Amino acid sequence: MKPQRLVSLITLVLVAAALSMACGEEEATPQATGQPTKATPEATGEPEKAQTPVPGVSDDRILLGTHLPLSGSAAAAYAPVGDGMRAYFDYINDTEGGVHGRKIELIIGDDHYNPPDTMEVVRKLVEQDKVFAIVAGLGDETHNAVWKYLEERGVPDMFIASGLRKWTDPPVKTRFLGIPDYRIEGQMLGEYVAEHHDGKKLGVLLENNEYGDDGMKGLLAGLEGSAVEIVTEERGEATVADVSAQTQRLKNSGAEVIVSLAGPLMSASLVQTARELLSWDVPILVSGVDCSDIFIVLAGAENAEGVVSVVFGHQIYETDHPGIKQHIEIMEKYGRGVPSSNFSLFGATIAELTVEALKRAGPDLTREGFVEAAEGIRDFTCSVCLTPVNMSPTDHRPIEIEVYNRVEDGKWVAFGEPVDFETTR
């Protein structure tokens, strides 16, 4: 996801080095009971061989890494993702002694949301720091610089903070999504338009990249069979913060409803321009990556009123929810002065899913075992998730059920029944 994107916000893993780990085990020999057991050096007369160490794993530590912007313009919004992850890991270390006796340590590589920097920091994490896995690498273009490198090195590439379809289609053993697939979200928006605005003229604002293309494919799938007519598509580069010209063209096209398949900066500019400059009270739907407090702040709460999106988790201002209460408490104690937000909440959600996979992997931790444990997660609902997480060896998309969300009185409020695209049952 882009620097201007993320939330609403949770996956990936392994293995090329696993074969080498087997060198520490000898051939099994039959016993009187008929049950195989490991041969000992005494029995074979051979010297005992040392087991190949697992990168990032010791008797008392698991070392994880991630890449995201800690400095530069994108850091203000997205650095809290790393803070939320680290705070949750520190909470688990303090209250549970880590996972199977190992404390979790997270190294955050500052990539400034710049792909060449991403390559540099991820190489350092893998080759010098020797992390066990990369977790929640953030951004479409940035992660695009390292996904093949991580695959070739057999490094678990867990719960990517980006929803590009290509990360998991076709599935790769070591790579998992961390947020919903952009096509799924596009399809949900299309289905909403088809149901509530059938026969209307639709205008689309989208980023001029893979994110926009994926979202558009989903939107078209959702509109299939309806009488909705797309009258114009307006594109913009991901770094553009002012889309007033595109918004004017959307209005001139005669569009009666608008869908934005763009990040918070572009979508907020669209809403603000439509409401304030053009006095245009057109219905607007935005992608799930915009479903955050930042979007409302940028667009203006009054302007954003009634905007519809999709979401997979509870929002930070739902302070009566037990999971939200716990996150706020965790950030107050372990957040190192960083306030809780939807972005820190997303980071903590990814950390919680990572801890669940580590627990399931057992005390004899390997990259292969970690990946297989993640693939075995079924009906797991995290502390702030709206719907269960399900994965399998052929399904590395943990979040395939979402609900619609709408801005009401300056806050995102979920409504309607969950929309289910679940692959794994």
C-alpha positions as CSV (number, residue, x, y, z in Angstrom):
1,M,0.0,0.0,0.0
2,K,1.2,3.5,-0.6
3,P,2.5,5.8,1.9
4,Q,-0.9,7.4,1.8
5,R,-2.6,4.2,2.4
6,L,-3.1,1.5,4.9
7,V,-5.7,0.5,7.3
8,S,-8.4,-0.2,8.0
9,L,-6.2,-2.3,8.0
10,I,-3.4,-7.7,8.3
11,T,0.2,-12.3,5.6
12,L,3.3,-14.7,4.3
13,V,6.1,-17.2,4.7
14,L,8.8,-19.5,3.7
15,V,11.2,-22.0,3.0
16,A,14.3,-22.9,1.0
17,A,16.6,-23.3,3.9
18,A,14.4,-25.9,5.5
19,L,16.1,-28.8,3.8
20,S,19.4,-27.9,5.3
21,M,17.9,-28.0,8.8
22,A,17.4,-31.7,8.5
23,C,21.1,-32.4,8.6
24,G,21.1,-32.6,12.4
25,E,19.0,-35.7,12.5
26,E,20.2,-39.2,11.9
27,E,18.3,-42.0,10.2
28,A,15.7,-43.7,12.4
29,T,16.4,-47.4,13.3
30,P,13.7,-50.0,14.2
31,Q,13.3,-50.9,17.8
32,A,11.8,-53.9,19.5
33,T,8.5,-52.1,19.8
34,G,8.3,-51.6,16.1
35,Q,8.4,-47.8,16.6
36,P,11.1,-45.7,14.9
37,T,13.4,-43.6,17.1
38,K,16.3,-41.3,16.3
39,A,19.7,-43.1,16.3
40,T,22.2,-41.8,18.8
41,P,25.9,-41.2,18.3
42,E,26.6,-44.0,20.8
43,A,24.5,-46.5,18.8
44,T,26.0,-45.6,15.4
45,G,29.5,-44.9,16.5
46,E,29.4,-41.7,14.5
47,P,30.1,-38.2,15.9
48,E,27.1,-36.1,16.7
49,K,26.4,-33.4,14.1
50,A,25.4,-29.9,15.0
51,Q,22.0,-28.7,13.8
52,T,22.0,-25.8,11.3
53,P,20.8,-22.7,13.2
54,V,17.6,-21.1,12.1
55,P,18.1,-17.4,11.1
56,G,16.8,-15.0,13.7
57,V,16.0,-17.8,16.3
58,S,17.9,-18.5,19.5
59,D,17.0,-20.1,22.7
60,D,15.5,-16.9,24.1
61,R,14.8,-14.6,21.1
62,I,12.9,-14.4,17.7
63,L,14.1,-11.6,15.5
64,L,11.7,-10.1,13.0
65,G,12.0,-7.2,10.6
66,T,9.9,-4.9,8.6
67,H,10.2,-1.9,6.2
68,L,8.2,1.3,6.4
69,P,8.8,5.1,6.4
70,L,10.1,6.4,9.8
71,S,11.1,9.7,8.2
72,G,9.9,11.8,5.4
73,S,6.3,12.9,4.5
74,A,4.8,9.5,4.8
75,A,6.1,8.8,8.3
76,A,3.6,11.0,10.1
77,A,0.8,8.6,9.0
78,Y,2.5,5.3,8.8
79,A,5.3,5.1,11.3
80,P,2.7,4.2,14.0
81,V,2.2,0.9,12.2
82,G,5.6,-0.2,13.4
83,D,5.0,1.3,16.8
84,G,1.8,-0.7,17.2
85,M,3.6,-3.9,16.1
86,R,6.4,-3.4,18.5
87,A,4.1,-2.4,21.4
88,Y,2.1,-5.6,21.0
89,F,5.3,-7.7,20.9
90,D,6.6,-6.0,24.0
91,Y,3.2,-6.7,25.7
92,I,3.5,-10.4,24.8
93,N,7.1,-10.5,26.0
94,D,6.1,-8.9,29.3
95,T,2.9,-10.7,30.1
96,E,3.6,-14.2,28.5
97,G,7.3,-14.3,28.5
98,G,7.2,-14.2,24.7
99,V,6.3,-17.3,22.6
100,H,7.5,-20.7,23.8
101,G,10.1,-18.9,26.0
102,R,11.5,-16.7,23.3
103,K,11.1,-12.9,23.4
104,I,10.1,-11.2,20.1
105,E,12.3,-8.4,18.9
106,L,11.3,-6.2,15.9
107,I,13.8,-4.3,13.8
108,I,12.2,-1.5,11.7
109,G,14.0,-0.5,8.5
110,D,13.3,3.1,7.5
111,D,12.8,3.0,3.7
112,H,11.3,6.6,3.4
113,Y,8.7,4.9,1.1
114,N,11.4,4.8,-1.6
115,P,11.9,1.5,-3.4
116,P,15.7,1.7,-3.7
117,D,15.9,2.4,0.0
118,T,13.5,-0.5,0.6
119,M,15.9,-2.9,-1.2
120,E,18.8,-1.6,0.9
121,V,17.1,-1.9,4.3
122,V,15.6,-5.3,3.5
123,R,19.0,-6.7,2.4
124,K,20.5,-5.5,5.6
125,L,17.7,-7.1,7.6
126,V,18.1,-10.4,5.9
127,E,21.9,-10.6,5.3
128,Q,23.3,-8.7,8.2
129,D,20.7,-8.8,11.0
130,K,19.6,-12.3,9.8
131,V,15.9,-11.8,10.7
132,F,13.6,-14.9,10.9
133,A,10.9,-13.2,8.8
134,I,9.8,-9.9,7.3
135,V,6.4,-8.9,8.7
136,A,4.0,-6.2,7.3
137,G,6.3,-4.8,4.7
138,L,4.5,-1.6,3.8
139,G,3.6,-0.3,0.4
140,D,2.9,-1.4,-3.2
141,E,5.9,0.1,-5.0
142,T,8.2,-0.4,-2.1
143,H,7.4,-4.0,-1.5
144,N,7.5,-4.6,-5.2
145,A,11.3,-3.9,-4.9
146,V,11.8,-6.9,-2.6
147,W,9.1,-9.5,-3.0
148,K,11.1,-11.6,-5.4
149,Y,14.3,-11.2,-3.4
150,L,12.6,-12.5,-0.3
151,E,11.0,-15.4,-2.2
152,E,14.4,-16.4,-3.7
153,R,16.0,-16.3,-0.2
154,G,13.3,-18.4,1.4
155,V,12.5,-15.7,3.9
156,P,8.9,-15.7,5.2
157,D,7.2,-12.6,3.7
158,M,4.4,-12.3,6.2
159,F,1.2,-10.3,6.1
160,I,2.2,-7.6,3.6
161,A,0.7,-4.2,4.2
162,S,-0.4,-4.0,0.6
163,G,-3.4,-5.6,-1.2
164,L,-2.0,-6.3,-4.7
165,R,-3.5,-9.5,-6.2
166,K,-0.1,-10.7,-7.5
167,W,1.3,-11.2,-4.0
168,T,-0.9,-14.3,-3.6
169,D,-2.0,-15.2,-7.1
170,P,-0.6,-17.7,-7.7
171,P,0.1,-18.5,-4.1
172,V,3.8,-18.7,-3.1
173,K,4.7,-20.7,0.0
174,T,6.5,-17.9,1.8
175,R,4.2,-14.9,1.0
176,F,1.0,-13.8,2.7
177,L,-1.3,-10.7,2.5
178,G,-1.9,-8.6,5.5
179,I,-4.8,-6.5,4.2
180,P,-7.8,-7.3,1.9
181,D,-7.1,-7.9,-1.8
182,Y,-7.8,-4.7,-3.7
183,R,-9.9,-6.6,-6.2
184,I,-12.2,-7.8,-3.5
185,E,-12.7,-4.3,-2.2
186,G,-13.3,-3.0,-5.7
187,Q,-15.9,-5.7,-6.2
188,M,-17.6,-4.8,-2.9
189,L,-17.8,-1.1,-4.0
190,G,-19.2,-2.2,-7.4
191,E,-21.9,-4.4,-5.8
192,Y,-22.9,-1.5,-3.5
193,V,-23.2,0.9,-6.5
194,A,-25.2,-1.8,-8.4
195,E,-27.6,-2.2,-5.5
196,H,-28.1,1.4,-4.4
197,H,-27.4,3.4,-7.6
198,D,-28.5,1.0,-10.4
199,G,-29.1,2.9,-13.7
200,K,-26.9,5.8,-12.6
201,K,-23.9,7.3,-14.4
202,L,-20.7,6.4,-12.6
203,G,-17.4,8.3,-12.5
204,V,-14.2,6.7,-11.3
205,L,-11.1,8.3,-9.8
206,L,-8.2,5.8,-9.7
207,E,-4.4,5.8,-9.1
208,N,-2.4,5.2,-12.3
209,N,-0.7,2.0,-11.0
210,E,-1.4,-1.6,-10.1
211,Y,-3.5,-0.7,-7.2
212,G,-5.9,1.3,-9.4
213,D,-5.9,-1.5,-12.0
214,D,-6.7,-4.2,-9.5
215,G,-9.4,-2.1,-7.9
216,M,-10.9,-1.3,-11.3
217,K,-11.1,-5.0,-12.2
218,G,-12.9,-5.7,-9.0
219,L,-15.3,-2.7,-9.6
220,L,-16.2,-4.0,-13.0
221,A,-16.9,-7.5,-11.6
222,G,-19.2,-6.0,-9.0
223,L,-21.1,-3.9,-11.6
224,E,-21.6,-6.9,-13.9
225,G,-25.3,-7.4,-14.8
226,S,-26.4,-3.9,-13.6
227,A,-27.5,-0.9,-15.6
228,V,-24.8,1.3,-14.2
229,E,-22.9,3.2,-16.9
230,I,-19.3,4.3,-16.4
231,V,-19.1,7.7,-18.1
232,T,-15.5,8.6,-17.3
233,E,-12.3,7.4,-15.6
234,E,-9.9,9.9,-14.2
235,R,-6.4,8.8,-13.2
236,G,-3.7,10.4,-11.1
237,E,-0.2,9.5,-9.8
238,A,-0.1,8.1,-6.3
239,T,2.0,11.0,-5.0
240,V,-0.6,13.6,-6.2
241,A,-2.4,15.4,-3.4
242,D,-4.6,17.7,-5.4
243,V,-7.1,16.2,-7.8
244,S,-9.3,19.3,-8.1
245,A,-8.9,19.2,-11.9
246,Q,-9.9,15.5,-12.1
247,T,-12.9,16.2,-9.8
248,Q,-14.1,19.0,-12.1
249,R,-13.9,16.7,-15.1
250,L,-15.9,14.0,-13.2
251,K,-18.6,16.6,-12.6
252,N,-18.6,17.8,-16.2
253,S,-19.1,14.2,-17.3
254,G,-22.5,14.1,-15.8
255,A,-21.5,11.4,-13.2
256,E,-24.2,10.8,-10.6
257,V,-22.1,8.7,-8.3
258,I,-18.4,8.5,-7.8
259,V,-16.0,5.7,-6.7
260,S,-12.4,6.5,-5.7
261,L,-9.9,3.7,-6.0
262,A,-7.1,5.8,-4.6
263,G,-5.2,6.5,-1.3
264,P,-6.3,9.0,1.4
265,L,-4.6,12.1,-0.1
266,M,-6.4,11.8,-3.5
267,S,-9.7,10.6,-2.1
268,A,-9.8,13.4,0.5
269,S,-9.0,16.0,-2.1
270,L,-11.8,14.6,-4.3
271,V,-14.3,14.9,-1.4
272,Q,-13.1,18.3,-0.3
273,T,-13.2,19.7,-3.9
274,A,-16.6,18.3,-4.6
275,R,-18.2,19.6,-1.5
276,E,-16.4,23.0,-0.9
277,L,-15.4,24.2,-4.4
278,L,-18.0,22.7,-6.6
279,S,-20.9,22.5,-4.2
280,W,-21.4,19.0,-5.6
281,D,-23.4,16.7,-3.2
282,V,-22.7,13.5,-5.3
283,P,-22.7,10.1,-3.5
284,I,-19.0,9.1,-3.0
285,L,-17.5,5.7,-2.3
286,V,-13.8,5.2,-1.4
287,S,-11.5,2.2,-1.2
288,G,-10.9,0.5,2.1
289,V,-7.4,1.9,2.4
290,D,-9.1,5.3,3.0
291,C,-11.2,4.0,5.9
292,S,-9.1,5.8,8.6
293,D,-9.2,8.8,10.8
294,I,-6.6,10.5,8.5
295,F,-9.0,10.5,5.6
296,I,-11.7,12.3,7.6
297,V,-9.2,14.9,8.9
298,L,-7.9,15.6,5.4
299,A,-11.4,15.8,3.8
300,G,-13.0,17.6,6.7
301,A,-15.6,15.8,8.8
302,E,-18.6,17.7,7.4
303,N,-17.4,17.1,3.8
304,A,-16.9,13.4,4.5
305,E,-20.3,12.8,6.0
306,G,-22.0,9.9,4.2
307,V,-19.0,8.7,2.3
308,V,-19.1,4.9,2.1
309,S,-16.2,2.4,2.3
310,V,-15.3,-1.1,3.4
311,V,-13.5,-2.3,6.6
312,F,-12.3,-5.5,8.3
313,G,-11.6,-4.3,11.8
314,H,-13.0,-2.1,14.6
315,Q,-12.0,1.6,14.7
316,I,-9.9,3.2,17.4
317,Y,-12.7,5.4,18.7
318,E,-14.9,2.4,19.5
319,T,-13.6,2.7,23.1
320,D,-16.3,0.5,24.6
321,H,-15.0,-2.5,22.6
322,P,-12.8,-4.8,24.8
323,G,-10.1,-5.1,22.1
324,I,-9.9,-1.4,21.5
325,K,-9.6,-0.8,25.2
326,Q,-6.8,-3.3,25.4
327,H,-4.9,-1.7,22.5
328,I,-5.2,1.8,24.1
329,E,-3.8,0.4,27.3
330,I,-1.0,-1.5,25.5
331,M,0.0,1.7,23.7
332,E,0.0,3.7,26.9
333,K,2.3,1.2,28.6
334,Y,4.5,-0.1,25.7
335,G,4.0,2.5,23.0
336,R,7.0,4.6,24.0
337,G,5.0,7.8,24.0
338,V,3.2,7.1,20.6
339,P,-0.6,7.7,20.9
340,S,-3.0,5.0,19.8
341,S,-4.5,5.5,16.4
342,N,-6.0,3.4,13.6
343,F,-2.5,2.9,12.2
344,S,-1.1,1.6,15.5
345,L,-4.1,-0.6,15.7
346,F,-3.4,-2.1,12.3
347,G,0.2,-2.8,13.4
348,A,-1.0,-4.5,16.5
349,T,-3.5,-6.6,14.5
350,I,-0.7,-7.9,12.3
351,A,1.5,-8.5,15.4
352,E,-1.3,-10.5,17.0
353,L,-1.7,-12.7,13.9
354,T,2.0,-13.2,13.8
355,V,2.0,-14.3,17.5
356,E,-0.8,-16.7,16.8
357,A,1.2,-18.3,13.9
358,L,4.3,-18.5,16.1
359,K,2.4,-20.2,18.9
360,R,1.0,-22.8,16.5
361,A,4.5,-23.4,15.1
362,G,5.5,-24.9,18.4
363,P,8.8,-24.6,20.4
364,D,11.0,-26.2,17.6
365,L,10.7,-23.1,15.5
366,T,11.7,-23.2,11.8
367,R,10.7,-21.1,8.9
368,E,8.9,-24.0,7.3
369,G,7.0,-24.8,10.4
370,F,6.0,-21.1,10.8
371,V,4.6,-21.0,7.3
372,E,2.7,-24.2,7.7
373,A,1.3,-23.0,11.0
374,A,0.0,-19.8,9.4
375,E,-1.5,-21.9,6.6
376,G,-3.4,-23.9,9.3
377,I,-5.1,-21.0,10.9
378,R,-8.9,-21.4,10.8
379,D,-11.7,-19.3,12.3
380,F,-9.3,-17.1,14.3
381,T,-10.8,-13.8,15.2
382,C,-8.3,-11.3,16.5
383,S,-9.1,-9.0,19.4
384,V,-10.3,-6.2,17.1
385,C,-11.3,-8.1,13.9
386,L,-14.9,-8.0,12.7
387,T,-14.7,-11.4,11.0
388,P,-12.6,-14.6,11.3
389,V,-9.3,-15.2,9.7
390,N,-8.9,-18.4,7.6
391,M,-5.9,-19.6,5.6
392,S,-4.7,-22.8,3.8
393,P,-1.8,-23.9,1.7
394,T,-3.6,-22.5,-1.4
395,D,-5.1,-19.5,0.4
396,H,-2.7,-16.9,1.8
397,R,-5.2,-14.1,2.1
398,P,-6.3,-14.0,5.7
399,I,-8.9,-11.3,5.3
400,E,-11.6,-12.1,2.8
401,I,-14.7,-11.0,4.7
402,E,-15.5,-7.3,5.1
403,V,-18.3,-5.0,6.0
404,Y,-19.4,-1.7,4.7
405,N,-18.5,1.5,6.6
406,R,-19.9,5.0,6.4
407,V,-18.9,8.3,7.9
408,E,-21.4,9.5,10.4
409,D,-20.8,12.5,12.7
410,G,-17.1,12.5,11.9
411,K,-16.5,8.8,12.5
412,W,-16.5,5.6,10.5
413,V,-19.5,3.4,11.4
414,A,-20.0,-0.2,10.2
415,F,-23.4,-1.1,8.7
416,G,-25.0,-4.0,7.0
417,E,-24.1,-7.7,7.0
418,P,-20.6,-9.0,6.3
419,V,-19.7,-9.6,2.6
420,D,-18.1,-13.0,2.2
421,F,-15.4,-13.8,-0.4
422,E,-13.8,-16.5,1.8
423,T,-11.8,-19.1,-0.1
424,T,-11.1,-21.4,2.9
425,R,-13.9,-23.1,4.8
